[in-house]
Amino acid sequence: MQNLYVSNRGKEVEPSPIRKLVPFADEAKRKGIKVYHINIGQPDIPTPPFILDAMRNFSNPVLPYGPSQGILELREAIANYFGRYEIDIHPDEIFITSGGSEAIFFTFLTIMDEGDEVLIPEPYYTNYNGFANMAGVNISAIPTSAEDGFHLPEKEVIEKLITKRTKAILICSPNNPTGVIYTKEEYEMVKEIAEKYNLYIVSDEVYREFIFNGESPYSVLKLDTNPERLIVIDSISKRFSACGARIGFIATKNKNILQNVLKYGQARLCPPTVEQFGAIEGYRRLDEFLPSMIKEYKNRRDAAFSVIEKHEDIFALKPQGAFYAVLKLPLKDADHFAKWMLSDFSLDGKTVMVAPAKPFYKSPHKGKDEIRIAYVLESHLMKEAIEILIEGIKEYKNKGFS
Ligand SMILES: Cc1ncc(COP(=O)(O)O)c(C=O)c1O
């Protein structure tokens, strides 16, 4: 048989590291082991019923293509939602995408040529790597560390990373995977750097309201700078607990960007039609579910950390937002450990699936002994999952793995 060609571009794209261990989890389940999934940001909180109803009640005889930039009513609902944060954005400045993922990918394709660079504080949401690969652009990692609370380093450290090819700085706050929330001073520093070197500020705000330290939700759209510099990435996946709806958006006042993003929109003609009606309902009735959802995540975080904090050999910062945490484990190879937990370990017929943190780093020597957990299970299950994880670490070490 002749081998058929597969593009080098495709080969260079890494498979999703968050899903890489799925076959091991499937095998564990086949053996009858219950696997707690704290590896992926898939919440178990029910999607508000009125969002599902709005989709069920879609009664058009034909399921049509919608506008490439998304249904006007949804863009109006989103513009109105930004009003609660005193942000003035017009429905025409919002472009609905198939999830925040597409919003990031289209943004990369729009603001950078092949070989250009985007600065991102590491550790960062690992899927940015895939989007950068696909767009042929390079990520330049801004170092942050647990010791500094994953906050941004001094301005000079960031400035040193800037080259002639740097086009943008991408920040994500509240952050996946660290849970850090940037301070107003950090936003100001990012703004100053962007102005000095004429960079875009791409701000991934999909966890905007997921804040547990009493701060108010924030958006870069509030920064006092040339608004054309600012691009917000957003999504309903987490805010509405509706990851499968595949609805996200780009918000920017930059007309050039919007015009060019529209061209990439041809890749999917339009975002999902029925789900946009669900999203409209979600934005209209946000206050009916979001505050209780945030409280629930805070409780889950507290449950997880009530166990983690008892174990001094695990180094972890209690996250201030989003629903993830990076845990430094007392072992050398978290990738091997995560596989072992699925293939060789169970406690009373149960085990946990975690995400090794290495793929969240660009620097090759970082993150090897770290995992990322997502606190997406009910509090008592979250506690149990962490207890199983800790027993797993003990047995892993007893078996002679370092
Ligand atoms: C920081 C961040 N940005 C973007 C996304 C993409 O979300 P979606 O494509 O489901 O809207 C995620 C998903 O986990 C995320 O954590």
The ligand as an SDF file (V2000), in Angstrom:
LIG
                    3D

 16 16  0  0  0  0  0  0  0  0999 V2000
   -8.2630   29.8680   29.4500 C   0  0  0  0  0  0  0  0  0  0  0  0
   -9.1630   29.2300   28.4550 C   0  0  0  0  0  0  0  0  0  0  0  0
   -9.3970   29.8540   27.2850 N   0  0  0  0  0  0  0  0  0  0  0  0
  -10.1840   29.3120   26.3510 C   0  0  0  0  0  0  0  0  0  0  0  0
  -10.7960   28.0890   26.5500 C   0  0  0  0  0  0  0  0  0  0  0  0
  -11.6240   27.5360   25.4470 C   0  0  0  0  0  0  0  0  0  0  0  0
  -12.9430   27.3580   25.7910 O   0  0  0  0  0  0  0  0  0  0  0  0
  -14.0780   27.0010   24.7530 P   0  0  0  0  0  0  0  0  0  0  0  0
  -13.4730   26.7180   23.4270 O   0  0  0  0  0  0  0  0  0  0  0  0
  -14.7950   25.8190   25.3160 O   0  0  0  0  0  0  0  0  0  0  0  0
  -14.9490   28.1890   24.7060 O   0  0  0  0  0  0  0  0  0  0  0  0
  -10.5870   27.3990   27.7460 C   0  0  0  0  0  0  0  0  0  0  0  0
  -11.1800   26.0800   27.9810 C   0  0  0  0  0  0  0  0  0  0  0  0
  -10.9090   25.3760   28.9100 O   0  0  0  0  0  0  0  0  0  0  0  0
   -9.7500   27.9810   28.7240 C   0  0  0  0  0  0  0  0  0  0  0  0
   -9.5030   27.3800   29.8920 O   0  0  0  0  0  0  0  0  0  0  0  0
  1  2  1  0
  2  3  1  0
  2 15  2  0
  3  4  2  0
  4  5  1  0
  5  6  1  0
  5 12  2  0
  6  7  1  0
  7  8  1  0
  8  9  2  0
  8 10  1  0
  8 11  1  0
 12 13  1  0
 12 15  1  0
 13 14  2  0
 15 16  1  0
M  END
$$$$
